[in-house]
Amino acid sequence: MIISIASGKGGTGKTTVAVNLALSLENVQLIDCDVEEPNDHIFLNPDIEKSEDVYVEYPVIDKEKCDLCGQCASFCMYNAIAVTKNDIMVFPELCHSCGGCKLVCPRDAIDYKRRSIGKIESGKSGDIEFYRGILNLGEARTTPVIKELKKKIDKNRDVILDAPPGAGCAVIETIESSDFCILVTEPTPFGLYDLKIAVDVVRRLKKPFGVIINKDGVGDKKVEVFCSRENIPILLRIPFDKRIADLYSKGVPFVLEMGEWKERFRTMVDEIKERLA
């Protein structure tokens, strides 16, 4: 089963859930898809065994063939090509590698080259098979790295996809490959506002989902009221607990010191599998 862990906002505890869940299961993959700021490794301390670059293609113009007609620039909705009276310029960071500019060029003046936009690192932490994507500084496109990460999914294992925060393209790219999505929220007005956005995204993707309330006990009850009204299952409540916070501040997943939580996470996964059966 592939479970994605998402949230409408950063700081709700998405990484906490992903790491502690992975440590509670057997024969599991944890894939950190928050490629702009991956941090699961901080808590797992994996032995990184392999690193591989992620490449995308970008157009290269043969200026001897190009007559500056501008059809490629007109076609490109991302403004990756600009044509002036005397020159043509390509902005590789804006290119989405669709290939359209080459198709519309009447002079066959466009070819493609590859460039690296990030990398994928892999290794192990105990029995956990771990992957993370790392986007190069200054790059804007996260989805090509996430797409390559998802190629590492082993469907013979339980797989946890730790999604980026928010509700943009990178989140959608992560969630759409999962069998079930866990939305992590906190019982605050900000948490509820962003949870509603995340719920709308998951419903549009037609993915079954449920909610984990982190820092339960702080804030108000409006998240619970919303979930009840919308028939959204609350899968687990992680309390606003000083011991959990203290362990987190030391980079220690709380299931390693509070063993009873491993069983709670396992029970939650069993209940998810029953819902999907």
Secondary structure, DSSP 8 states (H G I E B T S, - for coil): -EEEEE-SSTTSSHHHHHHHHHHHSSSEEEEE--TTS--HHHHH--EEEEEEEEEEEEEEE-TTT-----HHHHH-TT--EEE-SS-EEE-GGG-----HHHHH-TT--EEEEEEEEEEEEEEEETTEEEEEEEE-TT----HHHHHHHHTT--TTSEEEEE--SSSSHHHHHHHTT-SEEEEEE-SSHHHHHHHHHHHHHHHHTT--EEEEEEEETSS-SHHHHHHHHTT--EEEEEE--HHHHHHHHTT--GGGT-THHHHHHHHHHHHHHHHH-
